[in-house]
Every structure is written in structure tokens, then in C-alpha cells.
Amino acid sequence: MKLTVVIFLAALLPYCSSETQISKIKPSAKGEAPAPAMSITSLMSAHGCKNFADTLLASPAEKTFEDNLQGGVTIFCPSDDAMKGFSPKFKNLTAEGKQSVLEYHGVPVYQSLSSLRTSNGLMNTLATDGANNYDFVVQNDGQDVTLKTKIVTAKITGTVYDKEPVAIFSIDEVLEPTELFKGAPTPAPAPAPTPDADAESPKPAGKKHKSPPAPASPADSPVGAPTGKVADSKAADKSGGFRYNAGALVAPVLFIWFGHLLV
């Protein structure tokens, strides 16, 4: 009887030792290494949006994006060229305005490119807060997707990352919300042309020239003008009455009278 028990225990011992070894080899769920956190700014920097990523890292808006990663977020990152052109406007904003512009480039829901291509309409953003709408219009034309504000229209130019719950797309313009930037004023319509508008405008008068003097009358002309008695008679005619020269008449009378005495 004792011999039988000893033989049974001896036969069971190898199985017990092997199960112990297997249990030691089996990994523990608690000992698994955590998955590395995704860096959205590193992804953007590696795909042509470094300026936007660096600006985001220096702003409280970066935490807003990070807090929405687990619940789902879609990010539109402007290209480096777009950020460079927008830089003067961005510098003139307040700290709160800068944060709002950055958060304006995030949508608090995951949207793949295929779903954006079938979507049209308003979208709220991470900057939306009560009375501050901070929304834009998604519009698609075939395979092209555009994001429209009342200030600019941006086009999706590429996919940086797209794996639920996070999608990042590059765009060619910085989105400008109307809450911070006023749209360009609508030009007033030109006034309707008047009937005289089509006629050629008269040319401005040139310098005035003195009119040439009127030609002299025969009496006033120095050439061929009558002299002596004729001139006096002409003068009499011009005055409208008769005018005589006494000297011209007295001389003949005295000559006749003196001759009569001599006879």
C-alpha cells in the first residue's frame, strides 16, 4: 500500500513542476508596458506644418487639443507658407485671440477624409463657446474639400494622420474667424452713367490770345491820307456839319480887291 502511494507521487511530481514553470512564464497583464502617447505636434512638424506645431506648443491651446484626443478630434494644420503669410496678423492679436485662432483649427469630433467629402454645412470648432460661434463651412466639390469662413477659403491639401479617433489634415490657408477678423467691405455699385457721360468732354480752353486790331478806316490810315483842305473837309464831314477854312477864302478876295484899286 505504501509502495503504491510512493509510486503515484513520483509519477505526479513532473507534471506539478512543469505547471509551476508555465505559470512563471505566462506574462501578467499588469506588467504590460503602456503604449507611447501620440504627439500631434511631431506629426504636423514632419508633414509641412512645423510653424503651426511650434506655435501650438507655445500656447495654452495645445492642452485643449490634447484633452480631446481620446474623445475624438479632427485637426486642420496650415502649411508653413500659409503661416508665414499670416504671421503679421497673428502678432497683432491678443493672447486670448491667438489661442482662439489655434483652437479654431480643431473640430471636437473625428472626421475621416471620406466623411468630409460627403459633408456640407457648418462645423463647430474647439474655439466655439456660447455666443462665440467660431464655426466654418465645409464644402466639397468632387474629391476636393474646402473650409470656408467669411474671410478666407482653405483647401485640404493632404492627410497627415488618419486613424480613429484622431485625424490631421494639411490646408493651404490659415482659417480666420469673423469673430476676430472683419471681412473685406463690399464695394458700392458704380453710379449709372448719365446721357452726357458718353459724349466726349470738351477740351479745356487754351490760353487766351489778344484779338488782332481792326483794320484802320481810310481816314485813320496814314498811307494816302488827304492833307490840307481836303483833310479839313473830310474832318468836317466826319463831324456831321460844314466846316470851312477861312484862310483859303480870304486870300483870293484880297487879291481881287487890290487889283481893282490899281485899275
Backbone as a ProteinNet text record, in pm:
[ID]
protein_1_A
[PRIMARY]
MKLTVVIFLAALLPYCSSETQISKIKPSAKGEAPAPAMSITSLMSAHGCKNFADTLLASPAEKTFEDNLQGGVTIFCPSDDAMKGFSPKFKNLTAEGKQSVLEYHGVPVYQSLSSLRTSNGLMNTLATDGANNYDFVVQNDGQDVTLKTKIVTAKITGTVYDKEPVAIFSIDEVLEPTELFKGAPTPAPAPAPTPDADAESPKPAGKKHKSPPAPASPADSPVGAPTGKVADSKAADKSGGFRYNAGALVAPVLFIWFGHLLV
[TERTIARY]
82.8	0	86.1	183.9	275.1	354	391.9	469.2	386.8	259.4	171.6	160.5	148.5	137.5	264.5	379.2	508	521.4	480.6	491	399.3	278.9	183.9	237.9	295.2	352.7	471.2	548.8	664.4	620.6	510.2	460.7	397.1	337.9	270.2	365.7	480.8	575.8	619.7	651.4	693.7	586.7	462.7	352.8	336.6	351.4	339.5	450.3	570.1	683	670.4	619.3	604.4	495.7	385.3	280	330	419.8	475.8	562	637.7	723.6	640.9	532.1	446.1	382.6	339	277	374.7	501.3	602.2	629.6	619.1	647.9	533.4	411	294.4	302	298.5	308.7	186.3	208.7	99.8	45.8	-85.7	-148	-105.9	-82.5	-43.1	98.9	176.1	314.9	336.8	232.4	249	290.4	382	428.8	320.7	296.9	192.5	231.3	132	157.7	206.9	304.5	357.5	250.5	247.7	149.2	179	73.3	91	117.6	214.7	247.3	193.4	84.5	25.6	116.4	190.8	279.1	396.5	446.5	555.3	507	384.8	328.6	312.9	263.5	244.7	378.8	478	610	673.8	647.8	708.2	635.6	523.2	444.8	414.4	510.5	497.6	420.5	390.3	316	394.7	525.9	611.7	580.1	556.9	527.5	401.3	299.9	175.8	199	274.4	302	380.2	482	562.3	477.6	389.6	302.2	204.3	157.1	63.7	131	255.4	328.5	348.9	358.5	382.5	253.3	139.6	10.7	-69.2	-156.4	-247.3	-340.2	-352.6	-438.8	-390.2	-261.3	-207.1	-274.9	-303.9	-371.7	-515	-579.3	-715.5	-718.1	-620.4	-611.9	-584.8	-490.9	-455.2	-574.2	-653.7	-768.2	-876.7	-873.5	-976.7	-930.2	-807.9	-755.9	-833.6	-865.6	-934.3	-1078.7	-1144.9	-1285.1	-1302.8	-1198.2	-1205.8	-1182.7	-1096.9	-1065.2	-1016.3	-1049.9	-1000.6	-926.4	-802.4	-717	-683	-692.1	-654.3	-532.8	-416.9	-294.1	-251.8	-239	-194.1	-48.7	-17.8	119.3	211.6	341.1	439.4	427.5	403.3	389.6	266.9	157.8	36.3	57.6	126.1	153	245.8	340.3	433.3	359	266.5	189.6	93.4	48.2	-47.4	20.7	150.5	225.1	199.7	199.8	175	39.8	-63.6	-196.2	-196.4	-130	-129.1	-59.8	46.4	120.6	37.6	-56.4	-136.9	-253.1	-275	-384.1	-345.6	-447	-422.6	-390	-344.4	-312.7	-437.1	-551.1	-675.5	-713.7	-691.6	-722.2	-634.6	-507.8	-416.2	-460.4	-499.7	-545.5	-670.5	-760.9	-884.8	-856.9	-762.9	-728.7	-673.9	-588	-531.7	-639.6	-725.1	-832.3	-936.6	-943.4	-1034.2	-998.2	-877.3	-831.3	-854.2	-933.4	-965.8	-1115.5	-1163.7	-1305.6	-1316.9	-1404.8	-1411.5	-1484	-1455.5	-1512.6	-1423.7	-1412.4	-1329.4	-1402.3	-1333.4	-1387.1	-1279.9	-1307.3	-1214	-1228.4	-1134	-1140.2	-1262	-1294.6	-1410.9	-1540.5	-1549.9	-1671.6	-1677.3	-1561.3	-1559.9	-1603.8	-1572.6	-1610.4	-1760.6	-1829.8	-1974.6	-2048.2	-1974	-2033.6	-2037.9	-2145.3	-2159.6	-2234.2	-2181.8	-2251	-2158.5	-2217.5	-2141.4	-2078.8	-1961.9	-1893.8	-1846.3	-1877.3	-1823.2	-1677.6	-1604.5	-1462.5	-1431.2	-1304.4	-1261.3	-1271.8	-1282.3	-1293.2	-1437.8	-1534.4	-1675.1	-1709.9	-1771.9	-1804.1	-1921.2	-2040.5	-2157.1	-2183.7	-2182.5	-2212.4	-2103.9	-1983.8	-1875.1	-1887.9	-1944.1	-1970.6	-1842.7	-1749.1	-1622.7	-1646.8	-1733.1	-1758.8	-1717.8	-1712.8	-1684.5	-1766.2	-1768.1	-1849.1	-1759	-1799.1	-1730.9	-1805.9	-1732.6	-1794.7	-1705	-1765.9	-1686.6	-1728.2	-1631.5	-1653.3	-1578.9	-1650.7	-1585	-1494.5	-1366.8	-1269.4	-1208.1	-1233.5	-1176	-1266.9	-1203.8	-1277.7	-1224.4	-1314.1	-1273.5	-1340.6	-1271.7	-1322.4	-1337.3	-1458.9	-1486.3	-1528.2	-1461.5	-1507.4	-1550.8	-1596.7	-1633.5	-1510.4	-1393.4	-1269.3	-1187	-1169.3	-1083.1	-1149.7	-1092.7	-1131.6	-1005.2	-1002.1	-885.1	-920.3	-821.1	-840.8	-754.5	-812	-734.2	-637.5	-509.2	-406.1	-341.6	-364.1	-303.3	-347.5	-317.9	-350.5	-222.8	-217	-102.2	-116.2	-236	-262.6	-413	-452.3	-594.8	-616.2	-636.5	-665.8	-753.6	-874.2	-969.8	-909.7	-921.7	-1013	-948.8	-833.9	-763.6	-740.3	-769.1	-739.8	-674	-567.4	-496.2	-479.8	-523.8	-514.1	-441.9	-362	-294.1	-383.2	-377.9	-456.7	-365.7	-410.3	-323.6	-345.8	-437.4	-462	-488.2	-457.2	-492.1	-638.6	-716.2	-857.1	-870.8	-943.3	-961.3	-1108.1	-1138.1	-1277	-1326.5	-1454	-1511.2	-1517.5	-1511.6	-1512.6	-1388.1	-1281.6	-1156.2	-1115.8	-1163.6	-1124.4	-1249.8	-1253.6	-1367.1	-1344.4	-1452.8	-1442.7	-1419.4	-1372.1	-1349.3	-1482.1	-1491	-1618.2	-1662.6	-1792.9	-1847.7	-1842.9	-1780.1	-1769.9	-1906.8	-1927.9	-2055.3	-2069.8	-2192.1	-2210	-2181.2	-2124.6	-2090.4	-2217.6	-2222.4	-2343.9	-2370.1	-2498.4	-2535.9	-2488.1	-2436.4	-2386.3	-2500.3	-2478.4	-2577.5	-2570.6	-2674.6	-2671.5	-2551.7	-2506.5	-2393.4	-2260.6	-2263.1	-2136.2	-2060.7	-2138.8	-2071.8	-2015.7	-2070.3	-2019.4	-1880.4	-1805.4	-1667.2	-1665.9	-1595.9	-1587.2	-1514.8	-1564.5	-1495.4	-1356.5	-1267.7	-1130.4	-1118.8	-1040	-1026.1	-969.6	-1022.9	-976.9	-831.7	-762.7	-621.2	-604.5	-484.2	-457.6	-526.2	-581.9	-649.8	-547.2	-574.3	-486.9	-561.2	-486.6	-546.5	-594.8	-714.9	-768	-687.1	-665.8	-589.9	-669.8	-602.1	-674.3	-752.7	-865.6	-948.5	-873.6	-892.7	-821	-860.6	-763.6	-788.4	-879	-962.6	-1050.5	-966	-1014.2	-934.4	-894	-982.1	-947.4	-837.7	-833.1	-732.7	-603.1	-602.5	-481.3	-379.9	-255.2	-153.5	-111	-134.3	-90.5	-199.6	-164.9	-260.1	-364.7	-342.4	-443.6	-439	-553.3	-554.8	-505.4	-437.9	-381.2	-447.2	-415.3	-459.8	-609.3	-659.9	-801.2	-886.1	-838.7	-918.4	-932.7	-822.1	-827.4	-924.3	-924.2	-1015.5	-1159.2	-1183.7	-1320.4	-1365.3	-1272.8	-1306.4	-1340.1	-1259.5	-1286	-1422.2	-1459.1	-1589.5	-1698.1	-1675.8	-1776	-1794.4	-1685	-1693.2	-1765.3	-1755.9	-1821.7	-1970.8	-2013.4	-2156.3	-2200.3	-2112.6	-2151.2	-2052.7	-2080.1	-1986.8	-1885.7	-1763.8	-1652.8	-1564.8	-1538.2	-1457.5	-1329.4	-1232.6	-1101.2	-1103	-1105	-1115.2	-997.2	-879.7	-758.6	-766.6	-823.8	-830.3	-923.1	-1024.5	-1117.3	-1074.5	-1013.3	-974.8	-868	-771.8	-660.1	-708.6	-798.3	-844.9	-924.2	-1002.7	-1083.8	-994.1	-891	-799.2	-726.5	-693.6	-620.2	-707.6	-835.9	-926.3	-947.9	-967.7	-995.9	-876.4	-753.7	-633.4	-613.4	-644.2	-629.7	-728.4	-849.4	-948.1	-904.5	-833.1	-784.1	-677.5	-598.4	-493.4	-553.2	-660.1	-724.6	-787.3
-120.4	0	125.2	130.8	244.8	256.2	139.5	140.3	198.3	169.7	221.7	373.2	427.9	573.7	643.8	579.8	639.7	644.4	537.4	532.3	637.5	658.2	755.3	898.6	929.8	1063	1088.8	987.3	1001	1028.4	963.6	984.7	1122.9	1178.8	1308.7	1426.7	1407.7	1516.7	1589.9	1527.3	1600.9	1695.3	1653.7	1737.4	1865.1	1849.4	1966.7	2067.1	2019.8	2110.9	2182.8	2115.5	2178.7	2286.3	2263.3	2363.9	2488.1	2464.9	2578.8	2664.2	2596.8	2669.8	2747.4	2683.5	2750	2874.1	2863	2977.8	3092.5	3060.7	3164.9	3233.7	3158.6	3214.2	3300.2	3268.3	3343.3	3489.2	3585.4	3726.3	3773.2	3868.2	3926.4	4048	4061.1	4174.7	4306.1	4304.3	4425.8	4468.9	4377.9	4410.2	4461	4474.5	4520.8	4668	4704.2	4842.7	4927.2	5050.3	5135.5	5180.2	5193.1	5238.9	5382.3	5413.9	5551.3	5650.2	5768.9	5871.6	5929.9	5958	6014	6163.6	6211.9	6354.5	6414.6	6490.3	6550.5	6658.7	6728.4	6834.3	6775.2	6658	6592.8	6547.7	6496.8	6454.2	6573.2	6683.9	6802.6	6858.7	6860.2	6913.3	6831.6	6701.2	6613.1	6616.7	6687.3	6688.9	6831.4	6922.1	7056	7157.2	7125.6	7221	7254.8	7270.4	7293.1	7426.4	7531	7661.7	7657.9	7589.9	7578.4	7494.1	7385.3	7298.7	7373.3	7449.1	7524.4	7631	7696.9	7798.1	7734	7616.3	7545.2	7503.4	7457.8	7415.7	7530.9	7651.6	7768.3	7832	7766.8	7825	7731.4	7788.3	7703.9	7620.3	7655.7	7579.6	7436.7	7413.2	7277.2	7180.1	7224.3	7138.3	7109.6	7206.4	7185.9	7072.2	7069.1	6961.3	6827.6	6826.3	6702.3	6645.3	6731.9	6685.6	6622.3	6649.2	6595.3	6474.4	6429.4	6318.4	6190.1	6160.7	6034.4	6035	6147.9	6154	6169.6	6207.9	6225.9	6370.8	6392.5	6527.8	6523.3	6628.9	6646.4	6779	6774.8	6893.7	6934.1	7061.9	7117	7206.8	7160.9	7238.1	7313.3	7446	7525.1	7495.3	7505.3	7482.8	7592.4	7567.1	7666.5	7796.6	7788	7909	7989.3	7918.6	7987.8	8058.2	7992.2	8053	8173.1	8164.2	8275.3	8398.8	8380.8	8494	8550.8	8466.9	8509.1	8570.4	8554.6	8596.1	8740.6	8840.6	8979.1	8996.3	8932.5	8941.7	8873.1	8758.8	8680.4	8758.8	8828.9	8904.2	9018.4	9070	9182.1	9139.7	9008.7	8960.7	8958.7	8962.6	8945.7	8799.1	8770.9	8632.4	8544.6	8596.8	8521.2	8499.9	8603.1	8591.2	8488.2	8484	8384.5	8242.9	8224.1	8091.6	8050.5	8146.5	8115.9	8078.2	8146.2	8114.1	7972.1	7933.9	7799	7693.9	7717.3	7621.4	7616.7	7722.8	7729.2	7625.4	7571.4	7472.3	7328.7	7312.3	7177.9	7158.4	7041.5	7006.2	6895.4	6909.8	6812.9	6683.1	6629.4	6501.6	6445	6313.6	6251.4	6254.1	6302.8	6305.7	6253.8	6143.6	6094	6178	6163.1	6239.2	6198.2	6070.1	6023.6	6082.8	6097.5	6156.9	6306	6373.3	6515.1	6537.5	6442.3	6454.5	6438.8	6389.7	6374.5	6470.4	6562.1	6656.3	6795.3	6864.8	7005.2	7075.8	7191	7265.5	7317.1	7376.7	7437.3	7332.4	7365.6	7280.9	7365.1	7321	7385.1	7346.6	7426.9	7402.2	7399.7	7376.2	7377.2	7517.2	7619	7757.1	7798	7717.6	7752.1	7757.8	7869.5	7886.9	7983.1	7928.6	8012.5	8106.1	8235.7	8335.7	8342.7	8297.8	8297.6	8171.9	8188.7	8072.5	8002	8078.3	8021.4	7894.9	7906.7	7792	7825.6	7725.3	7745.5	7646	7665.6	7582.2	7482.5	7355.4	7251.3	7233.8	7241.1	7227.5	7140.9	7048.6	6959.9	6974.5	6954.1	6957.9	6839.3	6731.1	6609.4	6554.8	6542.1	6493	6604.9	6729.2	6842.5	6883.3	6914	6959.1	7096.7	7193.1	7328	7366	7451.6	7505.2	7655.7	7706.5	7845.8	7925	8039.8	8139.5	8258.5	8365.4	8484.2	8564.8	8517.1	8588.7	8514.2	8384.9	8306.5	8173.4	8109.2	7973.4	7888.7	7782.9	7694.3	7559.9	7499.6	7370.6	7264.9	7147.1	7035.6	6987.1	6987.8	6951.9	6815.9	6757.5	6628.4	6573	6443.8	6376.7	6355.8	6412.7	6397	6268.8	6247.6	6128.2	6104.2	5979	5946.9	5806.9	5802.4	5676.3	5708.7	5657.5	5689.9	5665.4	5764.1	5880.6	6012.1	6008.8	6133.3	6140.7	6258	6284.4	6421.3	6427.2	6554.2	6574.8	6691.3	6723.1	6856.9	6866.5	6993	7076.9	7209.3	7301.8	7413	7483.6	7582.6	7726	7747.3	7881.5	7872	7979.8	7987.6	8029	7955.4	7987.4	8111.9	8211.2	8336.3	8350.6	8344.9	8357.3	8500.9	8516.4	8650.7	8718.4	8639.4	8699.3	8783.5	8757.1	8829.8	8914.1	8877.7	8949.2	8989.1	9114.5	9162.8	9133.7	9096.3	9069	9194.8	9180.1	9295.6	9361	9495.8	9563.4	9541.5	9524.7	9505.5	9637	9640.3	9766.5	9816.6	9948	10009.2	10003.8	9978.9	9973.8	10108.6	10103.8	10227.4	10297.8	10431.3	10504.5	10485	10483.3	10465.4	10584.5	10560.1	10672.4	10760.7	10891.1	10988	10994.2	11049.7	11056.1	11131	11231.5	11310.7	11247.1	11136.9	11078.6	11017.7	10966.1	10901	11001.7	11127.1	11228.5	11270.8	11305	11345.2	11477.6	11481.1	11603.4	11709.2	11836	11942.6	11963.2	11989.2	12011.7	12146.2	12153.6	12282.2	12387.5	12509	12618.6	12648.8	12679.6	12712.6	12856.5	12902.7	13040.7	13135.8	13241.5	13339.1	13426.1	13450.8	13537.6	13667	13774.8	13904.3	13904.6	13958.8	13966.3	14067	14043.3	14140.7	14268.4	14384.6	14512.7	14521.4	14591.3	14607.1	14691.5	14662.2	14740.3	14887.5	14972.5	15116.9	15162.1	15261.3	15319.5	15407.5	15436.9	15522.3	15652.1	15710.7	15839	15823.3	15707.9	15687.5	15635.1	15581.2	15520.9	15628.7	15614.8	15716.9	15716.2	15604.5	15594.2	15653.3	15748.1	15807.4	15894.3	15932.8	16015	16155.3	16218.8	16354.3	16456.2	16557.2	16662	16795	16898.5	17036.9	17048.5	17116.8	17147.5	17023.2	16926.4	16803.3	16735.7	16736	16671.2	16742.3	16878.8	16952.4	16927.2	16918.1	16893.4	16755	16662.7	16527	16526.5	16606.1	16612.4	16673.2	16774.9	16836.3	16736	16655.3	16554.2	16457.6	16419.6	16321.7	16378.4	16508.6	16568.9	16587.4	16571.4	16580.7	16722.5	16824.2	16961	17019.3	17146.1	17208	17290	17270.8	17342.8	17396.2	17529.6	17584.8	17639	17660.8	17716.4	17863.4	17955.4	18099.9	18151	18101.4	18148	18118.7	18005.2	17967.1	18060.1	18123.7	18210	18357	18403.5	18545.5	18584.5	18499.6	18533.8	18570.7	18497.1	18537.1	18668	18690.2	18813.6	18936.5	18934.8	19049.2	19072.4	18964.8	18979.9	19050.3	19009.6	19072.9	19220.1	19248.6	19386	19476.2	19425	19505.7	19531.2	19436	19455.6	19559.4	19561.7	19657.3	19802.2	19821.8	19954.8	19999.7	19912.7	19951	19991.7	19939.6	19975.9	20113.3
0	0	0	87.7	92.7	-35.4	-87.4	-212.6	-325	-326.6	-432.5	-423.8	-304.2	-286.3	-330.5	-294.5	-333.9	-485.2	-550.4	-697.3	-760.8	-701.7	-755	-742.6	-627.5	-606.2	-697.9	-717.3	-806.8	-949.1	-989.7	-1125.9	-1140.4	-1034.8	-1039.9	-1030.8	-971.1	-947.5	-1074.2	-1184.6	-1306.4	-1360.4	-1350.9	-1402.1	-1319.2	-1186	-1098.1	-1122.2	-1140.5	-1163	-1296.6	-1400.3	-1531.9	-1529.3	-1455.2	-1444.7	-1372.5	-1271.2	-1199.8	-1290.9	-1376.3	-1469.3	-1572.2	-1618.8	-1717.2	-1657.6	-1530.3	-1466.4	-1447.8	-1431.2	-1418.4	-1551.3	-1658.7	-1791.7	-1841.3	-1806.7	-1855.2	-1810.7	-1905	-1866.8	-1791.9	-1707.4	-1630.6	-1703.6	-1704.5	-1772.4	-1709.3	-1577.7	-1508.7	-1543	-1593.1	-1623	-1764	-1848.1	-1985.1	-1988	-2079.5	-2093.5	-2157.4	-2109	-2168	-2308.1	-2394	-2531.4	-2527.9	-2609.8	-2609.9	-2653.9	-2589.7	-2623.5	-2761.1	-2837.1	-2970.4	-2959.4	-3034.1	-3035.6	-3165.3	-3152.5	-3271.9	-3330	-3244.1	-3293.8	-3372.5	-3329	-3403.1	-3540.3	-3545.9	-3673.9	-3768.1	-3715.8	-3800.1	-3847	-3758.5	-3794.5	-3906	-3905.9	-4006.1	-4139.9	-4146.2	-4270.5	-4316.9	-4301.9	-4359.5	-4278.8	-4151	-4067.3	-3940.7	-3953.9	-3836.9	-3768.7	-3846.3	-3787.3	-3702.3	-3753.2	-3676.9	-3551.4	-3563.4	-3448.6	-3341.1	-3381.5	-3284	-3214.5	-3291.3	-3232.9	-3135.2	-3169.1	-3081.7	-2951.1	-2960.3	-2840	-2742.2	-2793.1	-2707.2	-2658.1	-2681.3	-2645.6	-2554.6	-2469.8	-2389.9	-2477.6	-2605.5	-2696	-2713.1	-2691.3	-2707.2	-2611.8	-2489.8	-2392.3	-2435.2	-2498.8	-2547.9	-2649.6	-2736.8	-2835.3	-2766.8	-2673.8	-2604.7	-2527.3	-2467.5	-2388.7	-2475.2	-2604.6	-2693.8	-2775.1	-2753.7	-2833	-2809.1	-2684.7	-2654.1	-2703.8	-2693.2	-2735.3	-2885	-2955.3	-3099.7	-3139.3	-3235.7	-3280	-3424.3	-3498.5	-3635.4	-3639.4	-3686	-3684.3	-3827.7	-3854.4	-3984.6	-3963.4	-4007.2	-3982.4	-4108.4	-4099.1	-4214.5	-4249.7	-4376.8	-4422.4	-4370.6	-4379.4	-4332.5	-4410.9	-4541.5	-4622.2	-4580.1	-4550.1	-4506.6	-4373.2	-4280.8	-4150.4	-4163.1	-4254.1	-4275	-4324.5	-4418	-4468.3	-4365.2	-4272.6	-4171.3	-4048.4	-4037.4	-3918.2	-3875.8	-3965.4	-3921.3	-3853.4	-3905.3	-3843	-3707.1	-3699.3	-3574.9	-3463.4	-3496.1	-3395.1	-3336.2	-3412.1	-3364.5	-3275	-3259.9	-3177.4	-3029.6	-2944.8	-2801.7	-2774.1	-2653.1	-2616.4	-2628.5	-2587.4	-2598.1	-2744.1	-2826.5	-2968.7	-3037	-3001.2	-3058.9	-3023.4	-2898.3	-2856.4	-2933.5	-2953.9	-3026.2	-3171.2	-3234.9	-3373.8	-3383.5	-3292.2	-3294.7	-3270.7	-3171.6	-3141.5	-3253.7	-3333	-3446.6	-3552.8	-3544.7	-3642.2	-3595.7	-3491.1	-3443.8	-3431.2	-3470.2	-3458.2	-3353.8	-3253.7	-3143.9	-3178.8	-3294.3	-3336.7	-3447.2	-3450.7	-3554.6	-3688	-3792.2	-3927.8	-4022.9	-4088.7	-4189.8	-4316.2	-4406.1	-4530.7	-4613	-4610.8	-4687	-4632	-4500.4	-4443.2	-4471.6	-4475.5	-4509.4	-4653.8	-4739	-4880.2	-4902.1	-4802.5	-4813.7	-4720.8	-4660.2	-4565.4	-4624.6	-4598.8	-4636.4	-4524.6	-4481.2	-4378	-4270.3	-4168.1	-4059.5	-3969	-3916.5	-3819.3	-3703.2	-3583.9	-3464.5	-3447	-3372.3	-3351	-3202.3	-3170.5	-3030.9	-2970.3	-3054.8	-3006	-2980.9	-3027.6	-3010.5	-2862	-2823	-2681	-2667.3	-2649	-2628.3	-2744.6	-2714.2	-2816.9	-2923.5	-2890.4	-2988.6	-3075.2	-3194.2	-3279.7	-3324.3	-3373.2	-3421.1	-3503.5	-3604.4	-3691.6	-3834.1	-3917.8	-4059.7	-4140.3	-4271.1	-4360	-4432.5	-4424.7	-4501.3	-4632.7	-4741.6	-4873	-4959.9	-5030.6	-5117	-5261.7	-5347.7	-5491.9	-5550.6	-5566.5	-5611.2	-5502	-5532.5	-5436	-5352.7	-5391.2	-5318.6	-5202.4	-5088.7	-4970.9	-4931.9	-4915	-4875.9	-4744.3	-4670.4	-4544.4	-4563.9	-4549.1	-4581.2	-4458.4	-4440.2	-4345.6	-4430.1	-4365.1	-4441.8	-4481.4	-4437.5	-4468.1	-4572.3	-4553.7	-4643	-4677.5	-4779.5	-4816.8	-4822	-4739.8	-4733.9	-4795.6	-4858	-4923.5	-4855.7	-4833.5	-4777.7	-4884.5	-4850.9	-4948.8	-4922.6	-4805	-4776.2	-4641.9	-4621.8	-4496.5	-4416.5	-4298.5	-4209.3	-4126.8	-4075.1	-3992.7	-3992.7	-4007.6	-4008.1	-3951.9	-3823.3	-3754.3	-3635.3	-3639.5	-3534.1	-3395.2	-3305.2	-3304.3	-3344.8	-3415.4	-3449.1	-3599.7	-3656	-3797.3	-3807.6	-3886.8	-3907.2	-4057.1	-4105.8	-4247.9	-4265.7	-4369.9	-4400.7	-4490.9	-4471.6	-4553.1	-4604.4	-4709.4	-4775.2	-4727.6	-4632.4	-4579	-4429.1	-4357.9	-4215.9	-4206.3	-4127.8	-4110.2	-4022.2	-4071.3	-3997.6	-3956	-3827.7	-3782.3	-3791.7	-3821.4	-3830.7	-3694	-3586.9	-3453.3	-3427.4	-3500	-3479.9	-3600.3	-3717.4	-3838.7	-3914.8	-3955	-4031.6	-4178.3	-4244.8	-4386.9	-4465.7	-4587.6	-4674.4	-4707	-4699.9	-4728.6	-4871.6	-4889.4	-5023.4	-5099.1	-5216.8	-5290	-5332.7	-5321.7	-5361.3	-5512.4	-5562.1	-5708.5	-5772	-5889.9	-5960.6	-6005.1	-5997.5	-6040.1	-6188.1	-6224.5	-6364.9	-6446	-6564.1	-6646.7	-6693.7	-6696.1	-6744.8	-6896.4	-6962.5	-7110	-7163.6	-7087.9	-7136.7	-7104.1	-7026.2	-6982.1	-7097.8	-7198.8	-7310.9	-7409.7	-7407.9	-7500.9	-7460.6	-7560.9	-7532.2	-7456.3	-7350.5	-7271	-7350.3	-7345.4	-7420.5	-7366	-7457.7	-7416.7	-7346.6	-7246	-7176.1	-7268.1	-7252.6	-7338.4	-7311.4	-7419.5	-7403	-7359.1	-7364.9	-7325.8	-7421.9	-7365.2	-7449.3	-7522.5	-7651	-7731.6	-7760.6	-7767	-7798.5	-7941.5	-7960.9	-8096.3	-8175.8	-8305.5	-8386.8	-8398.9	-8405.2	-8415.5	-8544	-8536.9	-8657.2	-8758.9	-8887.3	-8989.8	-8983	-9004.2	-8994.1	-9107	-9079	-9183	-9273.7	-9390.2	-9481.9	-9418.1	-9332.2	-9271.2	-9169	-9104.2	-8999.6	-9053.6	-9176.4	-9229.4	-9261.9	-9221.9	-9250.7	-9394.3	-9465.9	-9604.9	-9694	-9777.2	-9871.8	-9808.2	-9683.8	-9617.4	-9675.7	-9704.5	-9762.6	-9662.9	-9714.9	-9628.7	-9661.1	-9584.8	-9612.2	-9610.9	-9717.5	-9724.4	-9729.2	-9811.2	-9824	-9691.3	-9615.9	-9485.1	-9395	-9402.5	-9316.5	-9355.5	-9486.5	-9529.4	-9488.1	-9494.3	-9451	-9303.5	-9232.2	-9088.4	-9064	-9146.6	-9131.1	-9158.7	-9263.8	-9296.1	-9182.6	-9119.4	-9011.8	-8891.6	-8870.2	-8753.8	-8778.8	-8902.7	-8931.7	-8968.1	-8968.8	-9005.4	-9105.7	-9156.5	-9252.4	-9179.4	-9219.5	-9157.4	-9270	-9265	-9374	-9318.6	-9416.1	-9382.6	-9422.3	-9327.1	-9354.5	-9433.6	-9405	-9476.7	-9624.1	-9658.7	-9800.3	-9879.1	-9819.8	-9890.2	-9887.5	-9777.5	-9764.1	-9865.3	-9893.3	-9983	-10122.6	-10187.7	-10320.9	-10319.4	-10215.8	-10210.8	-10205.8	-10119.4	-10109.9	-10240.9	-10311.5	-10437.6	-10541.2	-10544.6	-10643.8	-10608.7	-10480	-10437.7	-10460.9	-10434.1	-10455.3	-10604.3	-10687.5	-10831.7	-10884.9	-10825.7	-10867.3	-10838.5	-10726.3	-10691.9	-10791.3	-10832.6	-10927.8	-11060.8	-11100.4	-11226.1	-11212
[MASK]
+++++++++++++++++++++++++++++++++++++++++++++++++++++++++++++++++++++++++++++++++++++++++++++++++++++++++++++++++++++++++++++++++++++++++++++++++++++++++++++++++++++++++++++++++++++++++++++++++++++++++++++++++++++++++++++++++++++++++++++++++++++++++++++++++++++++

